[in-house]
Amino acid sequence: PQIQAGQQLGSEAWIDEVVDSNSGRTVVVSGHVISDGTPSIKVTTTFLFRNAAPDYASNFRHVSEQAMLLNIRDKRTLALVKSKEWLVPVEDASAALIKLGAMLKFGLSSRYRFKAAGVYASVATFGEVHAQSRHGTWVKVAD
């Protein structure tokens, strides 16, 4: 939706990243301008705090990964997808959409925590998996 003069807007913001480097501490903040309950503009800004003492235990990075498509073209790919313990179907009917010939879309985000400069203490990836229905719509099939 377009923003109009005089329109009441809302906002939300979050910290995407806090990472220490030789230059100082970098903090990346993102936010949405909300119009009629829908995010209409995304704003991201980066701050650099010079002379900050490194504290890698407090460093993190949240990344929204680019959506990935997977075409299940053969039985081997289907068996591989279904064997993954992290693919948890949301309901019984959704499992029927994970089949030979299906197109899956993975919408994932990752959280990185640091142990030292360039060394991760942990990495966690989470998100949703959607399958394309016969009608071309995307149906959530797994978390």
DSSP file with accessible surface (Angstrom, degrees, kcal/mol):
  #  RESIDUE AA STRUCTURE BP1 BP2  ACC     N-H-->O    O-->H-N    N-H-->O    O-->H-N    TCO  KAPPA ALPHA  PHI   PSI    X-CA   Y-CA   Z-CA
    1    1 A P              0   0   96      0, 0.0     2,-0.2     0, 0.0    34,-0.0   0.000 360.0 360.0 360.0 140.0    0.0    0.0    0.0
    2    2 A Q        -     0   0  160      1,-0.1     2,-0.4     0, 0.0    38,-0.0  -0.497 360.0-121.4 -76.0 146.5    1.1    3.5   -0.8
    3    3 A I        -     0   0   65     -2,-0.2     2,-0.3    37,-0.1    -1,-0.1  -0.748  29.3-159.7 -90.8 132.2    1.7    5.9    2.0
    4    4 A Q    >   -     0   0  112     -2,-0.4     3,-1.9     1,-0.1     2,-0.0  -0.808  29.2 -90.8-110.8 154.1   -0.4    9.1    1.8
    5    5 A A  T 3  S+     0   0  107     -2,-0.3     3,-0.1     1,-0.3    -1,-0.1  -0.336 114.0  17.4 -59.9 135.0    0.0   12.5    3.5
    6    6 A G  T 3  S+     0   0   85      1,-0.3    -1,-0.3    -3,-0.0     2,-0.1   0.365  91.2 139.1  84.4  -6.6   -1.7   12.6    6.9
    7    7 A Q    <   -     0   0   47     -3,-1.9     2,-0.4     1,-0.1    -1,-0.3  -0.464  56.1-120.6 -72.3 140.2   -2.0    8.8    7.1
    8    8 A Q        -     0   0  181     -2,-0.1    28,-0.4    -3,-0.1     2,-0.3  -0.712  37.1-174.3 -83.5 131.5   -1.3    7.3   10.5
    9    9 A L        -     0   0   80     -2,-0.4     2,-0.2    26,-0.1    26,-0.2  -0.834  13.5-154.5-123.7 159.3    1.5    4.8   10.4
   10   10 A G  E     -A   34   0A  35     24,-2.5    24,-3.1    -2,-0.3     2,-0.3  -0.692  10.6-154.7-120.6 177.9    3.1    2.4   12.8
   11   11 A S  E     -A   33   0A 104     22,-0.3     2,-0.3    -2,-0.2    22,-0.2  -0.986  10.8-167.8-151.3 160.1    6.6    1.0   13.1
   12   12 A E  E     -A   32   0A  96     20,-1.8    20,-2.3    -2,-0.3     2,-0.3  -0.974  12.4-173.0-145.3 147.9    8.6   -2.0   14.4
   13   13 A A  E     +A   31   0A  77     -2,-0.3     2,-0.3    18,-0.3    18,-0.3  -0.974   5.5 177.9-142.4 156.7   12.3   -2.4   14.7
   14   14 A W  E     -A   30   0A  80     16,-2.8    16,-2.5    -2,-0.3     2,-0.6  -0.977  33.3-109.3-153.3 159.4   14.8   -5.1   15.6
   15   15 A I  E     -A   29   0A  84     -2,-0.3    14,-0.2    14,-0.2     3,-0.1  -0.853  27.6-179.1 -95.8 121.7   18.5   -5.6   15.9
   16   16 A D  E     +     0   0A  26     12,-2.5    46,-3.4    -2,-0.6     2,-0.3   0.754  63.8   8.9 -86.8 -29.7   19.9   -7.9   13.1
   17   17 A E  E     -AB  28  61A  40     11,-1.5    11,-2.3    44,-0.2     2,-0.4  -0.988  40.8-176.9-159.7 138.9   23.5   -7.9   14.1
   18   18 A V  E     +AB  27  60A  16     42,-2.5    42,-2.1    -2,-0.3     2,-0.4  -0.933  28.8 163.7-134.7 111.7   26.1   -7.0   16.7
   19   19 A V  E     -A   26   0A  21      7,-2.5     7,-3.1    -2,-0.4     2,-0.3  -0.996  27.3-144.0-137.0 130.1   29.6   -7.9   15.6
   20   20 A D  E     +A   25   0A   8     -2,-0.4     2,-0.3     5,-0.2     5,-0.2  -0.705  28.8 160.0 -90.1 142.6   33.0   -6.7   16.9
   21   21 A S  E >   -A   24   0A  51      3,-2.2     3,-1.0    -2,-0.3    96,-0.0  -0.858  58.1 -82.9-145.4-177.6   35.9   -6.2   14.6
   22   22 A N  T 3  S+     0   0  171     -2,-0.3    29,-0.2     1,-0.3     3,-0.1   0.787 127.8  54.3 -61.9 -27.2   39.2   -4.3   14.5
   23   23 A S  T 3  S-     0   0   66      1,-0.3    28,-0.3    27,-0.1     2,-0.3   0.673 122.0 -95.4 -80.7 -19.6   37.3   -1.1   13.5
   24   24 A G  E <   -A   21   0A   3     -3,-1.0    -3,-2.2    26,-0.2     2,-0.5  -0.931  62.9 -29.2 137.1-160.5   34.9   -1.3   16.5
   25   25 A R  E     -AC  20  49A  58     24,-2.7    24,-3.1    -2,-0.3     2,-0.5  -0.830  51.9-155.9 -98.9 126.3   31.5   -2.7   17.1
   26   26 A T  E     -AC  19  48A  34     -7,-3.1    -7,-2.5    -2,-0.5     2,-0.5  -0.875   8.5-171.7-101.6 130.4   29.0   -2.8   14.2
   27   27 A V  E     -AC  18  47A  22     20,-2.6    20,-3.0    -2,-0.5     2,-0.5  -0.992   4.9-162.5-122.7 123.4   25.3   -2.8   15.0
   28   28 A V  E     -AC  17  46A  17    -11,-2.3   -12,-2.5    -2,-0.5   -11,-1.5  -0.940   9.5-174.0-108.7 124.0   22.8   -3.4   12.2
   29   29 A V  E     -AC  15  45A  38     16,-2.6    16,-2.8    -2,-0.5     2,-0.3  -0.958   1.3-174.7-120.0 133.8   19.2   -2.3   12.9
   30   30 A S  E     +AC  14  44A   3    -16,-2.5   -16,-2.8    -2,-0.4     2,-0.3  -0.883   6.8 169.1-122.4 160.4   16.2   -3.0   10.6
   31   31 A G  E     -AC  13  43A  10     12,-2.3    12,-2.8    -2,-0.3     2,-0.4  -0.985  24.0-129.1-162.0 165.1   12.6   -1.9   10.8
   32   32 A H  E     -AC  12  42A  45    -20,-2.3   -20,-1.8    -2,-0.3     2,-0.6  -0.952  13.7-137.8-118.7 143.7    9.3   -1.7    9.0
   33   33 A V  E     -AC  11  41A  36      8,-2.3     7,-3.1    -2,-0.4     8,-1.2  -0.897  30.4-143.9 -92.1 126.1    7.0    1.2    8.5
   34   34 A I  E     -AC  10  39A  33    -24,-3.1   -24,-2.5    -2,-0.6     2,-0.5  -0.841  20.7-179.0-101.7 125.0    3.5   -0.3    9.0
   35   35 A S  E >  S- C   0  38A   0      3,-2.7     3,-1.9    -2,-0.5   -26,-0.1  -0.987  74.8 -15.2-123.3 121.0    0.6    0.9    6.9
   36   36 A D  T 3  S-     0   0  131     -2,-0.5    -1,-0.1   -28,-0.4   -27,-0.1   0.883 128.8 -54.4  53.5  39.7   -2.9   -0.5    7.5
   37   37 A G  T 3  S+     0   0   68      1,-0.2    -1,-0.3    -3,-0.1    -3,-0.0   0.516 120.1 104.5  78.1   4.0   -1.3   -3.4    9.5
   38   38 A T  E <  S-C   35   0A  69     -3,-1.9    -3,-2.7   -37,-0.0     2,-0.2  -0.964  78.4-113.7-121.4 133.5    1.0   -4.3    6.6
   39   39 A P  E     +C   34   0A  64      0, 0.0    -5,-0.2     0, 0.0     3,-0.1  -0.452  39.8 169.1 -61.4 124.4    4.7   -3.7    6.4
   40   40 A S  E     +     0   0A  38     -7,-3.1     2,-0.4     1,-0.3    -6,-0.2   0.665  61.0  28.0-112.5 -23.4    5.1   -1.2    3.5
   41   41 A I  E     -C   33   0A  79     -8,-1.2    -8,-2.3     2,-0.0     2,-0.5  -0.999  62.6-154.6-139.2 136.2    8.7    0.0    3.8
   42   42 A K  E     -C   32   0A 116     -2,-0.4     2,-0.4   -10,-0.2   -10,-0.2  -0.941  13.2-170.5-109.4 133.5   11.8   -1.8    5.2
   43   43 A V  E     -C   31   0A  81    -12,-2.8   -12,-2.3    -2,-0.5     2,-0.4  -0.981   4.1-176.2-123.8 132.9   14.6    0.3    6.5
   44   44 A T  E     +C   30   0A  76     -2,-0.4     2,-0.3   -14,-0.2   -14,-0.2  -0.997   5.3 177.2-129.1 134.6   18.1   -1.0    7.5
   45   45 A T  E     -C   29   0A  64    -16,-2.8   -16,-2.6    -2,-0.4     2,-0.4  -0.971  16.9-144.7-137.0 151.9   20.9    1.1    9.0
   46   46 A T  E     -C   28   0A  87     -2,-0.3     2,-0.4   -18,-0.2   -18,-0.2  -0.962  10.1-165.2-121.0 133.3   24.3    0.3   10.3
   47   47 A F  E     -C   27   0A  96    -20,-3.0   -20,-2.6    -2,-0.4     2,-0.5  -0.932   5.5-156.0-115.4 141.3   26.1    2.0   13.2
   48   48 A L  E     -C   26   0A  81     -2,-0.4     2,-0.7   -22,-0.2   -22,-0.2  -0.978   2.3-163.6-118.8 120.7   29.8    1.7   14.0
   49   49 A F  E >   -C   25   0A 112    -24,-3.1   -24,-2.7    -2,-0.5     3,-0.7  -0.912  18.1-148.1-103.1 108.7   30.9    2.3   17.5
   50   50 A R  T 3  S+     0   0  164     -2,-0.7   -26,-0.2   -26,-0.2     3,-0.1  -0.368  73.2  20.8 -77.4 155.3   34.7    3.0   17.5
   51   51 A N  T 3  S+     0   0  165    -28,-0.3     2,-0.4     1,-0.2    -1,-0.2   0.726  81.5 154.1  61.9  23.7   37.0    1.9   20.3
   52   52 A A    <   -     0   0   35     -3,-0.7    -1,-0.2   -29,-0.1     3,-0.0  -0.691  48.2-119.3 -81.1 134.1   34.6   -0.7   21.7
   53   53 A A        -     0   0   83     -2,-0.4    -1,-0.0    -3,-0.1     2,-0.0  -0.563  36.9-104.4 -71.8 131.4   36.2   -3.5   23.6
   54   54 A P        +     0   0   79      0, 0.0     2,-0.2     0, 0.0    -1,-0.1  -0.339  41.4 173.1 -60.5 134.5   35.6   -6.8   21.9
   55   55 A D    >   +     0   0   82      1,-0.1     3,-1.7    -3,-0.0     4,-0.3  -0.673   0.9 175.8-139.4  78.0   33.0   -9.0   23.6
   56   56 A Y  G >  S+     0   0   55      1,-0.3     3,-1.5     2,-0.2    58,-0.5   0.784  72.6  68.6 -63.1 -26.6   32.4  -11.9   21.3
   57   57 A A  G 3  S+     0   0   83      1,-0.3    -1,-0.3    58,-0.2    57,-0.1   0.789 103.4  46.0 -64.0 -23.0   30.1  -13.7   23.6
   58   58 A S  G <  S+     0   0   43     -3,-1.7    -1,-0.3    55,-0.1     2,-0.2   0.441  92.0 107.6 -97.4   0.9   27.5  -10.9   23.0
   59   59 A N    <   +     0   0    1     -3,-1.5    55,-1.7    -4,-0.3     2,-0.3  -0.567  40.7 156.1 -81.9 141.9   28.0  -10.9   19.2
   60   60 A F  E     -BD  18 113A  35    -42,-2.1   -42,-2.5    -2,-0.2     2,-0.3  -0.977  27.4-153.3-155.1 165.1   25.3  -12.3   17.0
   61   61 A R  E     -BD  17 112A  64     51,-2.1    51,-2.9    -2,-0.3     2,-0.5  -0.968   4.6-161.1-145.2 127.1   24.0  -12.1   13.4
   62   62 A H  E     - D   0 111A  62    -46,-3.4     2,-0.4    -2,-0.3    49,-0.2  -0.955  16.6-173.7-107.6 126.4   20.4  -12.8   12.3
   63   63 A V  E     - D   0 110A  45     47,-2.8    47,-2.9    -2,-0.5     2,-0.8  -0.981  22.8-148.0-126.8 126.3   20.1  -13.5    8.6
   64   64 A S  E     - D   0 109A  95     -2,-0.4    45,-0.2    45,-0.2     3,-0.1  -0.851  32.2-140.8 -87.1 110.7   17.0  -14.0    6.5
   65   65 A E        -     0   0   70     43,-1.9    43,-0.2    -2,-0.8     2,-0.2  -0.352  21.2 -97.5 -72.7 153.9   18.2  -16.4    3.9
   66   66 A Q        -     0   0  171      1,-0.1    42,-0.1    41,-0.1    -1,-0.1  -0.482  50.9 -96.1 -68.4 138.4   17.1  -16.1    0.3
   67   67 A A        -     0   0   60     -2,-0.2     2,-0.4    40,-0.1    40,-0.2  -0.300  42.0-152.3 -57.6 138.5   14.2  -18.5   -0.5
   68   68 A M  E     -E  106   0A 107     38,-2.0    38,-3.2    -3,-0.1     2,-0.4  -0.950   2.0-149.2-118.8 138.1   15.4  -21.7   -2.1
   69   69 A L  E     -E  105   0A 111     -2,-0.4     2,-0.4    36,-0.2    36,-0.2  -0.851   9.4-170.2-105.6 141.1   13.4  -23.9   -4.4
   70   70 A L  E     -E  104   0A  57     34,-2.8    34,-3.1    -2,-0.4     2,-0.6  -0.981   9.0-156.3-132.3 120.1   13.7  -27.7   -4.6
   71   71 A N  E     -E  103   0A  55     -2,-0.4     2,-1.5    32,-0.2    32,-0.2  -0.856  15.2-141.4 -94.7 119.9   12.1  -29.7   -7.4
   72   72 A I        +     0   0    0     30,-3.1    29,-3.6    -2,-0.6    30,-0.3  -0.657  37.9 159.4 -83.5  92.2   11.6  -33.4   -6.3
   73   73 A R        +     0   0  194     -2,-1.5     2,-0.3    27,-0.2    -1,-0.2   0.668  54.7  26.4 -91.2 -21.3   12.5  -35.0   -9.6
   74   74 A D  S  > S-     0   0   71     -3,-0.2     4,-2.0     1,-0.1     3,-0.2  -0.927  79.3-106.4-142.6 167.6   13.4  -38.5   -8.5
   75   75 A K  H  > S+     0   0  167     -2,-0.3     4,-2.7     1,-0.2     5,-0.2   0.823 115.8  58.6 -64.1 -32.6   12.7  -41.1   -5.8
   76   76 A R  H  > S+     0   0  212      2,-0.2     4,-2.3     1,-0.2    -1,-0.2   0.928 107.5  45.5 -64.3 -43.8   16.2  -40.6   -4.3
   77   77 A T  H  > S+     0   0   33      2,-0.2     4,-2.6     1,-0.2     5,-0.2   0.919 113.1  51.0 -65.3 -41.7   15.5  -36.8   -3.7
   78   78 A L  H  X S+     0   0   30     -4,-2.0     4,-2.6     1,-0.2     5,-0.2   0.937 111.3  47.3 -61.2 -46.5   12.1  -37.6   -2.3
   79   79 A A  H  X S+     0   0   61     -4,-2.7     4,-1.5     1,-0.2    -1,-0.2   0.906 111.7  51.5 -62.6 -39.5   13.5  -40.2    0.1
   80   80 A L  H  X S+     0   0   96     -4,-2.3     4,-0.6    -5,-0.2     3,-0.2   0.939 111.4  46.2 -63.5 -47.0   16.3  -37.8    1.2
   81   81 A V  H >< S+     0   0   10     -4,-2.6     3,-1.2     1,-0.2    -2,-0.2   0.943 114.0  48.0 -61.6 -47.2   13.8  -35.0    2.0
   82   82 A K  H 3< S+     0   0  123     -4,-2.6    -1,-0.2     1,-0.3    -2,-0.2   0.750 105.2  60.6 -68.5 -20.9   11.4  -37.3    3.9
   83   83 A S  H 3< S+     0   0   82     -4,-1.5     2,-0.4    -3,-0.2    -1,-0.3   0.634  78.3 106.3 -81.4 -12.1   14.3  -38.8    5.9
   84   84 A K    X<  -     0   0   78     -3,-1.2     3,-1.3    -4,-0.6    -3,-0.0  -0.541  59.5-154.8 -75.9 122.4   15.3  -35.4    7.4
   85   85 A E  T 3  S+     0   0  184     -2,-0.4    -1,-0.2     1,-0.3    -3,-0.0   0.759  92.6  62.7 -67.1 -23.2   14.3  -35.2   11.1
   86   86 A W  T 3  S+     0   0  147      1,-0.1     2,-1.1     2,-0.0    -1,-0.3   0.611  82.0  87.6 -79.8  -9.3   14.2  -31.4   10.9
   87   87 A L    <   +     0   0   17     -3,-1.3    -1,-0.1    -6,-0.2    55,-0.0  -0.762  61.0 179.0 -91.2  96.5   11.3  -31.6    8.3
   88   88 A V        -     0   0   83     55,-1.5    55,-2.1    -2,-1.1    -3,-0.1  -0.876  24.5-132.8-104.9 108.1    8.3  -31.7   10.5
   89   89 A P  B     -F  142   0A  67      0, 0.0    53,-0.3     0, 0.0     3,-0.1  -0.282   5.6-143.2 -59.7 143.1    5.0  -31.8    8.6
   90   90 A V  S    S-     0   0   51     51,-1.5     2,-0.3     1,-0.2    52,-0.1   0.756  77.5  -7.9 -80.9 -25.5    2.4  -29.3    9.9
   91   91 A E  S  > S-     0   0  121     50,-0.4     4,-1.0     1,-0.1     3,-0.5  -0.976  75.0 -98.7-161.9 166.0   -0.6  -31.7    9.4
   92   92 A D  H >> S+     0   0  157     -2,-0.3     4,-0.7     1,-0.2     3,-0.6   0.884 118.3  53.7 -59.5 -41.1   -1.4  -35.1    7.8
   93   93 A A  H >4 S+     0   0   66      1,-0.2     3,-0.8     2,-0.2     4,-0.5   0.845 101.4  60.3 -65.1 -31.8   -2.7  -33.6    4.6
   94   94 A S  H >> S+     0   0    4     -3,-0.5     3,-1.4     1,-0.2     4,-0.5   0.836  93.7  64.1 -67.6 -30.3    0.4  -31.5    4.0
   95   95 A A  H X< S+     0   0   39     -4,-1.0     3,-1.1    -3,-0.6    -1,-0.2   0.834  93.0  63.6 -62.6 -28.3    2.6  -34.7    3.9
   96   96 A A  T << S+     0   0   68     -3,-0.8    -1,-0.3    -4,-0.7    -2,-0.2   0.750  96.1  58.4 -67.5 -22.4    0.7  -35.7    0.7
   97   97 A L  T <4 S+     0   0   45     -3,-1.4     2,-1.3    -4,-0.5    -1,-0.2   0.660  86.4  81.1 -81.5 -15.6    2.1  -32.6   -1.1
   98   98 A I  S << S+     0   0    6     -3,-1.1     2,-0.3    -4,-0.5    -1,-0.1  -0.732  75.0 118.6 -90.3  90.5    5.6  -33.8   -0.4
   99   99 A K  S >  S-     0   0  109     -2,-1.3     3,-2.2   -27,-0.0   -27,-0.2  -0.879  72.5 -56.5-146.6 173.8    5.8  -36.2   -3.3
  100  100 A L  T 3  S+     0   0   87     -2,-0.3   -27,-0.2     1,-0.3     3,-0.1  -0.339 123.8  20.3 -58.2 130.8    7.5  -37.0   -6.6
  101  101 A G  T 3  S+     0   0   56    -29,-3.6    -1,-0.3     1,-0.3   -28,-0.1   0.349  93.6 136.9  89.9  -6.2    7.3  -34.0   -9.0
  102  102 A A    <   -     0   0    9     -3,-2.2   -30,-3.1   -30,-0.3     2,-0.5  -0.390  49.1-139.2 -74.9 151.7    6.5  -31.5   -6.1
  103  103 A M  E     -E   71   0A  51     29,-0.3    29,-2.1   -32,-0.2     2,-0.4  -0.960  20.8-164.8-109.3 122.3    8.2  -28.1   -5.9
  104  104 A L  E     -EG  70 131A   0    -34,-3.1   -34,-2.8    -2,-0.5     2,-0.5  -0.875   7.3-157.2-108.3 143.4    9.2  -27.1   -2.4
  105  105 A K  E     -EG  69 130A  63     25,-3.1    25,-2.5    -2,-0.4     2,-0.6  -0.982   6.2-156.0-121.1 122.4   10.1  -23.6   -1.3
  106  106 A F  E     -EG  68 129A  21    -38,-3.2   -38,-2.0    -2,-0.5     2,-0.7  -0.882   6.9-171.6-100.0 118.0   12.3  -23.2    1.8
  107  107 A G  E     + G   0 128A  35     21,-2.7    21,-2.1    -2,-0.6     2,-0.3  -0.926  25.1 171.7-108.0 104.1   12.0  -19.9    3.6
  108  108 A L  E     - G   0 127A  40     -2,-0.7   -43,-1.9   -43,-0.2     2,-0.3  -0.824  27.0-165.5-122.6 154.4   14.7  -19.9    6.2
  109  109 A S  E     -DG  64 126A  36     17,-2.9    17,-2.6    -2,-0.3     2,-0.4  -0.969  13.7-153.1-130.5 148.8   16.4  -17.7    8.8
  110  110 A S  E     -DG  63 125A   3    -47,-2.9   -47,-2.8    -2,-0.3     2,-0.5  -0.946   4.5-156.2-125.3 145.7   19.7  -18.3   10.5
  111  111 A R  E     -DG  62 124A 120     13,-2.9    13,-2.3    -2,-0.4     2,-0.5  -0.990  11.9-167.2-120.2 123.2   21.0  -17.1   13.9
  112  112 A Y  E     -DG  61 123A  46    -51,-2.9   -51,-2.1    -2,-0.5     2,-0.4  -0.928   3.1-169.4-111.6 132.0   24.8  -17.1   14.4
  113  113 A R  E     -DG  60 122A 112      9,-2.6     8,-2.6    -2,-0.5     9,-1.5  -0.943  19.6-132.6-116.7 144.1   26.4  -16.6   17.8
  114  114 A F  E     - G   0 120A  12    -55,-1.7     6,-0.3   -58,-0.5   -55,-0.2  -0.727  26.2-179.8-104.9 146.7   30.1  -15.9   18.0
  115  115 A K  E    S-     0   0A 153      4,-3.1     2,-0.3     1,-0.5     5,-0.2   0.702  80.1 -18.6-103.4 -37.6   32.8  -17.5   20.2
  116  116 A A  E >  S- G   0 119A  39      3,-1.6     3,-2.3   -60,-0.2    -1,-0.5  -0.902 102.2 -46.4-155.7 178.2   35.7  -15.4   18.8
  117  117 A A  T 3  S-     0   0   62      1,-0.3     3,-0.1    -2,-0.3   -96,-0.1  -0.377 129.7  -5.9 -58.1 118.0   36.4  -13.2   15.8
  118  118 A G  T 3  S+     0   0   70     -2,-0.2     2,-0.5     1,-0.2    -1,-0.3   0.536 112.8 108.5  74.2   5.7   35.2  -15.3   12.8
  119  119 A V  E <   -G  116   0A  73     -3,-2.3    -4,-3.1     0, 0.0    -3,-1.6  -0.968  61.2-141.5-119.7 123.5   34.5  -18.4   15.0
  120  120 A Y  E     -G  114   0A 104     -2,-0.5    -6,-0.3    -6,-0.3     3,-0.1  -0.634  14.2-167.5 -85.8 138.2   30.9  -19.4   15.6
  121  121 A A  E    S-     0   0A  64     -8,-2.6     2,-0.3     1,-0.4    -7,-0.2   0.785  79.8  -9.0 -84.7 -34.7   29.8  -20.7   19.0
  122  122 A S  E     -G  113   0A  61     -9,-1.5    -9,-2.6     2,-0.0     2,-0.4  -0.986  54.1-159.0-160.0 154.4   26.5  -21.8   17.4
  123  123 A V  E     -G  112   0A  75     -2,-0.3     2,-0.4   -11,-0.2   -11,-0.2  -0.993  13.4-176.9-135.8 127.5   24.4  -21.7   14.3
  124  124 A A  E     -G  111   0A  50    -13,-2.3   -13,-2.9    -2,-0.4     2,-0.4  -0.997   4.0-168.9-127.5 132.2   20.7  -22.3   14.2
  125  125 A T  E     +G  110   0A  80     -2,-0.4     2,-0.3   -15,-0.2   -15,-0.2  -0.970  16.0 159.9-121.3 135.2   18.5  -22.3   11.1
  126  126 A F  E     +G  109   0A  90    -17,-2.6   -17,-2.9    -2,-0.4     2,-0.3  -0.933  10.6 107.1-146.5 166.0   14.7  -22.4   11.2
  127  127 A G  E     -G  108   0A  25     -2,-0.3     2,-0.3   -19,-0.2   -19,-0.2  -0.997  54.2 -59.6 159.5-155.2   11.8  -21.6    9.0
  128  128 A E  E     -G  107   0A  79    -21,-2.1   -21,-2.7    -2,-0.3     2,-0.4  -0.899  25.9-145.4-129.2 153.0    9.0  -23.0    6.9
  129  129 A V  E     -GH 106 142A   5     13,-2.8    12,-3.0    -2,-0.3    13,-1.7  -0.978  18.1-170.5-118.9 130.6    8.6  -25.3    3.9
  130  130 A H  E     -GH 105 140A  41    -25,-2.5   -25,-3.1    -2,-0.4     2,-0.4  -0.920   8.8-151.5-118.8 147.7    5.9  -24.7    1.4
  131  131 A A  E     -GH 104 139A   0      8,-2.8     8,-2.8    -2,-0.3     2,-0.5  -0.929  23.2-117.6-116.1 144.6    4.8  -26.9   -1.5
  132  132 A Q  E     - H   0 138A  83    -29,-2.1   -29,-0.3    -2,-0.4     6,-0.2  -0.678  31.7-142.9 -83.4 125.7    3.2  -25.6   -4.7
  133  133 A S    >   -     0   0   22      4,-3.3     3,-1.9    -2,-0.5    -1,-0.0  -0.266  30.7 -95.7 -79.2 174.7   -0.3  -26.9   -5.2
  134  134 A R  T 3  S+     0   0  223      1,-0.3    -1,-0.1     2,-0.1    -2,-0.0   0.786 126.9  54.9 -58.4 -28.1   -1.9  -28.0   -8.5
  135  135 A H  T 3  S-     0   0  149      2,-0.1    -1,-0.3     1,-0.0     3,-0.1   0.411 120.5-108.0 -89.4  -0.2   -3.4  -24.5   -8.6
  136  136 A G  S <  S+     0   0   35     -3,-1.9     2,-0.2     1,-0.3    -2,-0.1   0.431  77.2 128.9  89.9  -1.8    0.0  -22.8   -8.3
  137  137 A T        -     0   0   82     -5,-0.0    -4,-3.3     1,-0.0     2,-0.5  -0.544  61.0-117.0 -84.8 156.7   -0.5  -21.5   -4.7
  138  138 A W  E     - H   0 132A  86     -6,-0.2     2,-0.4    -2,-0.2    -6,-0.2  -0.834  28.8-166.5 -96.5 126.0    2.0  -22.2   -2.0
  139  139 A V  E     - H   0 131A  55     -8,-2.8    -8,-2.8    -2,-0.5     2,-0.3  -0.949  25.0-118.2-115.3 128.5    0.8  -24.3    0.9
  140  140 A K  E     + H   0 130A  73     -2,-0.4   -10,-0.3   -10,-0.2     3,-0.1  -0.498  40.0 165.0 -66.3 126.7    2.8  -24.6    4.2
  141  141 A V  E     +     0   0A   0    -12,-3.0   -51,-1.5     1,-0.3   -50,-0.4   0.571  56.0   9.1-118.2 -18.5    3.8  -28.3    4.6
  142  142 A A  E      FH  89 129A   0    -13,-1.7   -13,-2.8   -53,-0.3    -1,-0.3  -0.995 360.0 360.0-160.8 157.5    6.4  -28.2    7.3
  143  143 A D              0   0   89    -55,-2.1   -55,-1.5    -2,-0.3   -15,-0.3  -0.739 360.0 360.0-103.6 360.0    8.2  -26.2    9.9
